[in-house]
Amino acid sequence: MQRGPYGKPNTGARGVMSQAYSQVEANFSLFFGLALQAYQSTLVSDDAPFDRSARDAAGLPVELMPAQLRGLQLFRTAHCALCHIGPAFTSAAVDTNAALVASQPLAFGDRVFRNTTSRNVVTRLAGTKGFGLVDTGFAATGVGDDAWDRGLAGQDEFGRDLALAAQFLQLLAGRPDQVVDARVAEVRACDLPNPVALNRAQPHASVFTQREGVQPQQQATTGCLTPGYAYVPTPAAAQAELALGAGNQRLQLLTDGAFKIPTLRNVELTGPYMHNGSMATLDQVIEFYARGGNFNGRSKQFGTVFGQPGLQLDAQARADLKSFLVSLTDERVRYERAPFDHPSLAVPHGHLGDATRLQPSSTLGPTLAQDRMLLLPAVGAAGRTTPLQPFHTYLAP
């Protein structure tokens, strides 16, 4: 039987499919995903100069170049390390970071400055509009304006919120049927860095107390980061707060313009930068953070993205910070040596034709243009003879 457009099974009356997907079609996404997962699990970049260096008593590298060591100190004092933490240099590596903290409680801080994490996929932080919930590993840094760069505040094509934090709000409001991601139900209030509720009589503008109505969290409290935070609002209290609309101060979302925090490993080679590719060089990224971002959105985390005049006015400091970031480049990645080698890859690169006409007869249909393919040559286990270059070197002058 003739298939429909693009090889999709035909649909009959009322949009009901009159053909079935074959077994191989039905299973393709599953097995492709498993194969990709198995392959990507071998791509562990852990042999950069940062990794090779000996460590001091605090676990910090001591054998980097002087500029890189100065840059490391700036990386910490400029609050970069609050988001870019752990072996992958991103707080989005939730389980990896949690496992590290479980075995080494001071991995991300010390006894004076306590910086820790957990398996929670939702966290509570301070933003421009106050304390609010956001997905762990996501942040609003002010790259774009909230009005046209919504990030986690958006919805999918089925009208569901993109943010796990939005599902957590529904859970607190006694609507577990609105939770579609199982990890949301595992979020423990006692592992949040800032409380959502406290079992005390004294009221608080941004935290639920006995006056509004609180109850113990449903999960076990074993190993809580802060046992005193092990309370959540009653469903009635949560619903009443959400009903306030713009007056809601206790159950806000910090998802406006929030995007996933990327790894910094091999960042020298991963341009263009930011979620929209708006920056071509690491220099531009450092200048962006030195000035405190481009926009002051409602969910911007002012504790991590703020104007830093010292960094703005000190060219050597900016150069040192960039030098440290370059120390995170693994030479195996730079030269595509095993396990970062690859077979030849055919990549779609526009369509055949010119400025006035495209050549028809694509493999997907006679009225569609033919793809132009760019062939990336195979690289063996020994790698390339010439290194990969940063993105900006490939741009036209």
N, C-alpha and C positions, 0 to 999 in steps of 0.2 A: 504494500500500500504506500502511496506517495506521502512523504513527510511534509509537514508544514514549513513555514519560513524558518531559515537558519537551522533546519534539521529537527525542529521541535515537533513532537507528536501532534497530529491534527486534533482539533476540537470540533465537536459536533454541535447540535442544538444546545442553546443555553450555556455555551462555553464548556460543556462537559467533554473531557478528553475521549476521543474515539479510538485512540491508540495508546498503548502502554510503553513506558520506557523499557528498554531491554535491561537484562540483569547487569550487564557491564556498565551501562549508562547510570543505572541507579546506584551502583557501588563505587563509581569512579571517584567522586569527591572524597569518600571515606578513605580509600586506599591511597589516593594522591596525597591527602593530608597526612596520613601516617608515614608515607615514604618521605615527605618533606620534613616532617618532624624528626624522623630518624637521622636524616642527612644533616639538618641544622644543629642537632645535638652534638655533632662532631666538631662544629666550628667554634671552638673555645679559644679565644684570643687572650693568652695569658703569658706572653713572652716579650712584653715591651720593656724598655729600660726601667720603667717604674716597677715592674715585676721582678726584674733581675737584681735590683739593688738590695744590699743588706739593710736591715732595719734597726732602729734604736729601741729603747725600752718601751716607747709609746707606740711602736709598730710603724713608724714613719720611715721612708727611704732616706738613706744618708749618702748614697754613692751617685746621685745625679749630678749634672753640671751645676755650678753655682747659680746660674740664671734660673734653672729649673727648680732648684731648692727654694729660691726666693719666690718663684711663681707659685710653688706649693703652699707657702705660707700665705700668700695673697689669696689663693683659692679658698683657704680656710677662713681667713679674717673677713673676706668679702662676702661670706655666706654662700658661696657656690656649693660647698660641701653639704649644705642642708638638704638640697634636692639631689645632687649627684653623689650618692653614697653607695657604699658596698662594693663588692668585686666588679660589678658591671657599671659602676658609677651612675646609677639611676635608682631612685626610690620606687620605680615601677617594677623592679625585680622583687616583688613582695615576698615570695616564699624563700628565695635565696637569702635576702637580707634578714628575714625573721630567723632562719636557721642559724645564721652567723651570730646574731645577738643572743640566741638561746645558749650557744656554746661559749660566747665571749661577750658578756653583758656590757663591757665598755668599748666595744668595737667601734662605735660611732661617736664616742665622747669620752669623758673622764669623770672623776668623782665630783668635780666642780661644775662642769657643763654637761648635763645629762641629755644626751641625744640618742634616742632608741627607736625601735619599731616593732611591729608584730605582724601576724598573718591577716590582720584586718584589711579588707579591700576598700574600706571607707575610712577617712580620717576627718578630724575636726581642727581647723586652723583659723587664723585671723586674717581677714581680708579688708579691703577698703570699706565694705558695708558692715563689717562686724564679724563675729565668729560664725562659721558656717561649715557645712559638710561638703566634702569633695572626694572623688575617687583617689585612692592612694596612688601616687606616681603621676598625678596630673597637676598642672599649675597654670594659672593665668598670669602671664608675664608682661602683657601690654604690647604684644606684637601688632595686633589689629584692634579695631574698635568693636565693642560688644554688639553693636547693631548689625554689623555685617560679617562678623567673625565669631560665631556663637560657640563653636567648640562643643564641649560636653553639655551645654545648655540646649542643644538641638535635639531633634527627635528623628527616629528612623522612618522608613516609608510606611510603616504600619501605625505610626502615631505614638510609639513608645519612646520614653525618655532614654537618651543614650547613657546617662550617668547611673552608675550603681548607687550613688548617693541618693538619687531620687527614689530608687526602690527602697532604700533604707528608711526614708521618711514615711513611706507607705507602711512599712513594717511597724514602725513606732506608733503609727496611727491605728493599728489593729486591723490592717488590710493585707494579710499574708498572701492572699490570692494575687496581689499585684507584684509579687516578687517572682521573677523568672530566672534569676541567677542564684543558684544554691549558696554560693559563698556569702551572699548578702545576709542570709539568716545566721551566719556564723560570726558576724561582727560583734565583738565584745566591747561594751561601753568602757569597761575597766582598762582597756588597752588603747583608748583614744588619748592623744596628747593633751587635749583639753576636754573637760567634762561636758556632757550634755545634760546631766541631772546630778543633784547632790541631796543627800538625805539630811537636810537641815531645815530649821524653821525660818531662818533669815532669808528674805527674798533676794533675787539676783536678776539683773536686767537681761542677761543672755543665757542663763542656766535655769532649768526647772528645779524647783525646790518643793518642800512640803505644801507650800501655799497653793501651787498649781496642781500638785499631785505627782508623786513619784513611786516607783516600785523597783524591786531588785531585778537586775538583768536575768534573763532566762538561762543563759549559759553558765557553766561552772566558773568559779572564780579562782581556780588553781593557777598559780603563776601569773596573776594579774600584774600589769606594769604599775597600776595605781589602784589598789583595792578600794579606796574611797570613792572612785568614779564608777563603781559597779551598780549604778542605778540608771534607769531610763524613765521618761515620763509615762504616766498611765495613758492608755489609748485615748481616753476622754480629754486629757490635758493636751496631748499632741494634736488632736483634731481641733480643739479650741484655738491653739496657737496658729495652726495652718489657716484657720478661718479668718484670721486677722488680715490676711493679704499682705499689703505693704507694711503693716504694723508688726508683722512677725519678726521677732528678734532672736528667738531661741531655736528655730528650725529653719534657718536659711541655708541656701545652697551656694557654694562658691564655685559654680560651674560655668559662669559667663566667661567666654573666651578662654576656657581652660583646655589645654592640650597635653598629650603624653610627654613626660620628661624623657628625653632620649639618653642612651648610653654615650659616654664620652670616649670610650675605647676606639682608637683609630679615627678620632674626630678630624684629624688633619686631612683625611682622605674622603670624608663623607659629605662634603658640600654638594649642593647649596644648603644653607642652614635655615633653621626655624621651620615650623610646620608648613609654611607657605612658600618655602624656598626663596625668601626675599633678601637673603644675605649671601654674598658669594664667598666671603673670606672670614677667617677667624678674627681678623682685626675688626671687621664690621660687627661681629657678634660681641666682642669685648667692649667696643664703643657703645653698643646698644645697652648693655647692662650697666656700664659706667654712668650713662645718663639717666638710668632708671626706667628704661623702656620707651615706647612710642606713645602709648595711651594709658590713662589712668582709669581702667575699667572697674566695675563694681566688685569683682571677685579678685582683683589683683592682690597678691600676697606681699604687702609692703615690708614684711620682715625679711624677704629674700630678694626682692627687686626694688631698689631705691637708688636715688642719685648718689654717686660716690665721687665728690669733687677731687679727692686725692688721686683716684684712678684716672679721672678725666684730664687732670693737669700734668700727670707724670707719664711721659712716653716710655721711660725705662720700665716702670711698673707694668704697663700694658704689654711690653715686649717680654718681660719675665713670665707673666701669666700665660702668654701664648707659648713660650718655650716649655712650660710645664705641660700644657695640653699636648704638645708634640711628643713629649716623653711617653705618652700613652699609645703610641703607634707601634704595633707588632711588625717586625720586619718580614715575617712570613706573609702577612697581609699585603704589605707594600709590594712584595715580589710575587704574590700569589703562589707561594710554595705550599706543599701539602700541610694541612688538609684543606687549604684555601685555593687549591687548583681547581680546574673545571674542564669539562668537555667543550667542544665548539657549541656556541649558542646562537640561534637565529632569533633576532629581536625585531619586532615590527618597527619600522622607521618611516612613517608617513605612507603615501600612496603613489603609485606610478602615474605619471602625467606631468603637466606643467601648470602655469598660472591660470590657464583658461579652460583646461579640460583634463579629466582623469580617465584612465583606462578602465573600462568596465570588466565584468566577468570575474568577480572574486569567486573563490571556492565556496563561499557562503551563499552566493546568488548572482544571477546574471546582471542585475541592476546595481550591484555594489562595486566600488573601485577595488582594484588589485592592490594588495599590500606591497609596500617596498620593504624588503628585509635587509637588516644589517647583520652580517655574520661576524661574531666574535670568535677568533681562532682559539683552538684548544690550548690549554696550558697544562703541561705535565707536572708531576710531583716535584721536580727540581725548580719549578717556577719560571718566571720571566727573566730575561737578561737585562731589561730596563725597568725601573720601578714605576709604579703608578704615581701620578702627580696629583696635587690638590686640584679641586674643581676649577678654580679661577684661572689656572694655566691653560685650560682648554677653551676659554672664552675668546671671542674675536676682540682685537684691540679697539 
